[in-house]
Amino acid sequence: MITALKRYASGVLATLIFVSCSSSGQYSVTDIEPKNTGGPNPLCGLALWQTNPSIEKYSDAIQLEFSYFYYSDVASDNSSGGYVYDWSAIDEFLNKAKSRSHHGILRFRDTDPELGESDRSLPESLWTNIRSCDYYEGIEGAEKKRVSFPDWTNPAIPSFIKQFYAELASRYPDQSTGLAYVEVGFGLWAEYHIDYDNLSAFSDPAITSSSAALGKLFPSRADQQSMLEEIGKSFNAIPWGISIDAADGDFSPYPDEAPSTSPSFGLFDDSLLNEDWPEYNKENWDFFAGRRTTGVNGGEISYYTDHDQETALSADGPHGLSLAETARMCNLSFAIADGQTEYHAPQKIGEAGAALGYALEIVDVDVSGRSTLLVVRNTGVAKVPIELWAAIRSEHSLTSLKDLLPGESRELRIPAELDSSDGLNFASPMLISGQTVGYAVGGND
């Protein structure tokens, strides 16, 4: 907390919000002006890929930008042993996002059909004894590709993964760096699966069953558990998550039941709203039910069919379940929705994104002496992911809203008197310049 208060005093604040009150010095909650930003709060809502050609047009409608990376974009072999880390590609991504007052979401891949058989996702020394096969995704318009898998019998790969995320967490320790979340996984696109039924023409005849592939095409259960435990120890402030596909019995690190607290991961779902979501996806969410409120959760709108994308933001969604309903069920803070710029204007993207993440309502206020007591409720669908204080002038509450769950309220006492000349705001050193935290007020429209 001391470090956070020092950062607060040095100056990353949310935009000041003017509060209109009576001149008597006694205020009711209805005297406070609500702040409607017209979109999601910081670190929430629909996210676009940074490469989206319309991202500037939609800048005011989103708070988050996403990008994949390969481990080899950052790490390479050191001639004297170990690895060399060059974070310039990540810095560039985050700086571009911050220039638009956005945070970034990262995901590093070890396996990707786009790599083919010649490119590398890992440092060169770890790209040996690879296995390959044909892959047909089965998604509308997809083509058959040859995909290469790292050799997970090599103990140097899990060791590298642990070191990599420790270095990442050291480089970007909290959201003030512009990094909001990290999605962690193994297999295709780091989505915690290898679509085994879609693989054929194996280069290694010994891996033609899913049980034989575990520990070869995909890390063993023991290596998975070890890597996730170490990653959890590295991330002290940045929320991170794994795919709900980690519940799959063939490759799951937890074949019997999910751990209750440690490692401290949230969840992400890369096929939100698809036709089979109420059965397959929801079952995986239910496997990790205890993580819905404790973690920071996200996902991506399904690309299984064009229909999924075209109707994703409709009142009933593509298949009878809306994005807002899904967000409530899964406590979603964000959803990658890059394809939605083809169908909707910025206003619609902002409104849809506002149904995700936390939302604040001031439900009571008491001004007495030289202090102000606010009672704030989280009316959103996900917990508050950062230290977030109520502030008047340069004074702010010693208690923050961090981890306030949906439906819960918290008292915030500010050592300053609220009056008509003061600006009330919710502030945090984790906010990017230009970000504003909106709020409603009980009794106000």
GIDA-V607420 format. One record per residue. N is the residue number from 1. RES is the residue in one letter. SS is DSSP state (~ for helix, > for strand, _ for the rest). OMEGA is omega in whole degrees, 0 to 359 (* if undefined). Layout:
<<N	RES	SS	OMEGA> <N	RES	SS	OMEGA>>
This chain:
<<1	M	_	181> <2	I	~	178> <3	T	~	181> <4	A	~	181> <5	L	~	177> <6	K	~	178> <7	R	~	179> <8	Y	~	182> <9	A	~	182> <10	S	~	163> <11	G	_	172> <12	V	_	186> <13	L	_	170> <14	A	_	179> <15	T	_	180> <16	L	_	182> <17	I	>	183> <18	F	>	180> <19	V	_	180> <20	S	_	183> <21	C	_	176> <22	S	_	184> <23	S	_	184> <24	S	_	183> <25	G	_	175> <26	Q	_	188> <27	Y	_	168> <28	S	_	183> <29	V	~	181> <30	T	~	176> <31	D	~	183> <32	I	_	178> <33	E	_	174> <34	P	_	177> <35	K	>	179> <36	N	_	181> <37	T	_	181> <38	G	_	181> <39	G	_	182> <40	P	_	173> <41	N	_	178> <42	P	_	180> <43	L	_	182> <44	C	_	169> <45	G	>	177> <46	L	>	180> <47	A	>	175> <48	L	>	169> <49	W	>	179> <50	Q	_	181> <51	T	_	179> <52	N	_	184> <53	P	_	181> <54	S	_	189> <55	I	_	179> <56	E	_	179> <57	K	_	184> <58	Y	_	188> <59	S	~	182> <60	D	~	183> <61	A	~	184> <62	I	_	176> <63	Q	_	190> <64	L	>	174> <65	E	>	186> <66	F	>	171> <67	S	>	165> <68	Y	>	168> <69	F	>	168> <70	Y	>	175> <71	Y	~	181> <72	S	~	174> <73	D	~	183> <74	V	_	189> <75	A	>	175> <76	S	>	182> <77	D	>	173> <78	N	_	183> <79	S	_	179> <80	S	_	180> <81	G	_	180> <82	G	_	187> <83	Y	>	175> <84	V	>	182> <85	Y	>	177> <86	D	_	187> <87	W	_	186> <88	S	~	180> <89	A	~	179> <90	I	~	177> <91	D	~	180> <92	E	~	178> <93	F	~	182> <94	L	~	179> <95	N	~	176> <96	K	~	178> <97	A	~	181> <98	K	~	179> <99	S	~	176> <100	R	_	182> <101	S	_	179> <102	H	_	168> <103	H	>	180> <104	G	>	173> <105	I	>	182> <106	L	>	167> <107	R	>	179> <108	F	>	185> <109	R	>	171> <110	D	_	183> <111	T	>	183> <112	D	_	178> <113	P	~	181> <114	E	~	180> <115	L	~	186> <116	G	_	182> <117	E	_	185> <118	S	_	182> <119	D	_	187> <120	R	_	174> <121	S	_	184> <122	L	_	172> <123	P	_	187> <124	E	~	183> <125	S	~	180> <126	L	~	183> <127	W	_	180> <128	T	_	179> <129	N	_	181> <130	I	_	175> <131	R	>	183> <132	S	>	178> <133	C	>	175> <134	D	>	180> <135	Y	>	174> <136	Y	_	189> <137	E	_	180> <138	G	_	178> <139	I	_	182> <140	E	_	177> <141	G	_	183> <142	A	_	179> <143	E	_	176> <144	K	_	181> <145	K	>	174> <146	R	>	183> <147	V	>	180> <148	S	>	181> <149	F	>	174> <150	P	_	180> <151	D	_	185> <152	W	_	169> <153	T	_	181> <154	N	_	182> <155	P	~	179> <156	A	~	181> <157	I	~	175> <158	P	~	178> <159	S	~	178> <160	F	~	181> <161	I	~	178> <162	K	~	180> <163	Q	~	183> <164	F	~	182> <165	Y	~	173> <166	A	~	177> <167	E	~	178> <168	L	~	181> <169	A	~	177> <170	S	~	181> <171	R	~	183> <172	Y	_	190> <173	P	_	180> <174	D	_	187> <175	Q	~	176> <176	S	~	176> <177	T	~	184> <178	G	_	179> <179	L	>	181> <180	A	>	186> <181	Y	>	174> <182	V	>	175> <183	E	>	187> <184	V	>	176> <185	G	_	181> <186	F	_	180> <187	G	>	186> <188	L	>	180> <189	W	_	183> <190	A	_	182> <191	E	_	173> <192	Y	_	173> <193	H	>	174> <194	I	_	178> <195	D	_	191> <196	Y	~	180> <197	D	~	180> <198	N	~	181> <199	L	>	179> <200	S	>	178> <201	A	_	183> <202	F	_	176> <203	S	_	180> <204	D	_	183> <205	P	~	181> <206	A	~	183> <207	I	~	184> <208	T	_	172> <209	S	_	182> <210	S	~	179> <211	S	~	178> <212	A	~	182> <213	A	~	181> <214	L	>	183> <215	G	_	177> <216	K	_	175> <217	L	_	185> <218	F	>	184> <219	P	_	179> <220	S	_	179> <221	R	~	181> <222	A	~	179> <223	D	~	177> <224	Q	~	182> <225	Q	~	181> <226	S	~	180> <227	M	~	182> <228	L	~	177> <229	E	~	181> <230	E	~	177> <231	I	~	178> <232	G	~	178> <233	K	~	182> <234	S	~	184> <235	F	_	179> <236	N	_	184> <237	A	_	182> <238	I	_	175> <239	P	>	179> <240	W	>	183> <241	G	>	175> <242	I	>	182> <243	S	>	174> <244	I	~	177> <245	D	~	174> <246	A	~	174> <247	A	~	182> <248	D	_	186> <249	G	_	183> <250	D	_	188> <251	F	_	185> <252	S	_	172> <253	P	_	184> <254	Y	_	187> <255	P	_	184> <256	D	_	178> <257	E	_	181> <258	A	_	176> <259	P	_	187> <260	S	_	185> <261	T	_	184> <262	S	_	1> <263	P	_	190> <264	S	_	184> <265	F	_	165> <266	G	>	186> <267	L	>	168> <268	F	>	187> <269	D	>	187> <270	D	>	175> <271	S	>	178> <272	L	>	172> <273	L	_	178> <274	N	_	188> <275	E	_	182> <276	D	_	185> <277	W	~	182> <278	P	~	178> <279	E	~	188> <280	Y	~	185> <281	N	~	182> <282	K	~	177> <283	E	~	178> <284	N	~	175> <285	W	~	181> <286	D	~	177> <287	F	~	180> <288	F	_	188> <289	A	_	182> <290	G	_	182> <291	R	~	187> <292	R	~	181> <293	T	~	183> <294	T	~	181> <295	G	_	171> <296	V	_	189> <297	N	>	179> <298	G	>	180> <299	G	>	179> <300	E	>	179> <301	I	>	186> <302	S	_	172> <303	Y	_	183> <304	Y	_	178> <305	T	_	175> <306	D	~	180> <307	H	~	179> <308	D	~	180> <309	Q	~	185> <310	E	~	186> <311	T	_	185> <312	A	_	184> <313	L	_	176> <314	S	_	185> <315	A	_	180> <316	D	_	181> <317	G	_	181> <318	P	_	189> <319	H	_	175> <320	G	_	179> <321	L	_	184> <322	S	_	176> <323	L	~	181> <324	A	~	178> <325	E	~	179> <326	T	~	179> <327	A	~	178> <328	R	~	182> <329	M	~	188> <330	C	~	180> <331	N	_	183> <332	L	>	171> <333	S	_	183> <334	F	>	173> <335	A	>	176> <336	I	>	189> <337	A	_	188> <338	D	~	182> <339	G	~	185> <340	Q	~	177> <341	T	~	176> <342	E	~	188> <343	Y	_	189> <344	H	_	176> <345	A	_	181> <346	P	~	182> <347	Q	~	179> <348	K	~	178> <349	I	~	179> <350	G	~	180> <351	E	~	179> <352	A	~	180> <353	G	~	181> <354	A	_	178> <355	A	_	180> <356	L	_	174> <357	G	_	181> <358	Y	_	173> <359	A	_	187> <360	L	>	173> <361	E	>	174> <362	I	>	186> <363	V	>	178> <364	D	>	177> <365	V	>	176> <366	D	>	178> <367	V	>	181> <368	S	>	182> <369	G	_	180> <370	R	_	179> <371	S	>	179> <372	T	>	178> <373	L	>	175> <374	L	>	169> <375	V	>	186> <376	V	>	179> <377	R	>	173> <378	N	>	180> <379	T	_	181> <380	G	_	184> <381	V	_	182> <382	A	_	182> <383	K	_	174> <384	V	_	191> <385	P	_	186> <386	I	_	169> <387	E	_	185> <388	L	_	184> <389	W	>	168> <390	A	>	185> <391	A	>	171> <392	I	>	188> <393	R	_	181> <394	S	_	180> <395	E	>	179> <396	H	>	183> <397	S	_	177> <398	L	_	175> <399	T	_	179> <400	S	_	179> <401	L	_	183> <402	K	_	177> <403	D	_	175> <404	L	_	187> <405	L	_	176> <406	P	_	179> <407	G	_	180> <408	E	_	177> <409	S	>	179> <410	R	>	177> <411	E	>	177> <412	L	>	178> <413	R	>	180> <414	I	>	181> <415	P	_	177> <416	A	_	182> <417	E	_	177> <418	L	_	176> <419	D	_	190> <420	S	_	181> <421	S	_	186> <422	D	_	174> <423	G	>	176> <424	L	>	178> <425	N	>	171> <426	F	>	192> <427	A	>	179> <428	S	_	173> <429	P	_	180> <430	M	_	180> <431	L	_	177> <432	I	_	179> <433	S	_	180> <434	G	_	179> <435	Q	_	178> <436	T	_	175> <437	V	_	179> <438	G	_	176> <439	Y	>	173> <440	A	>	179> <441	V	>	179> <442	G	_	180> <443	G	_	177> <444	N	_	175> <445	D	_	*>>
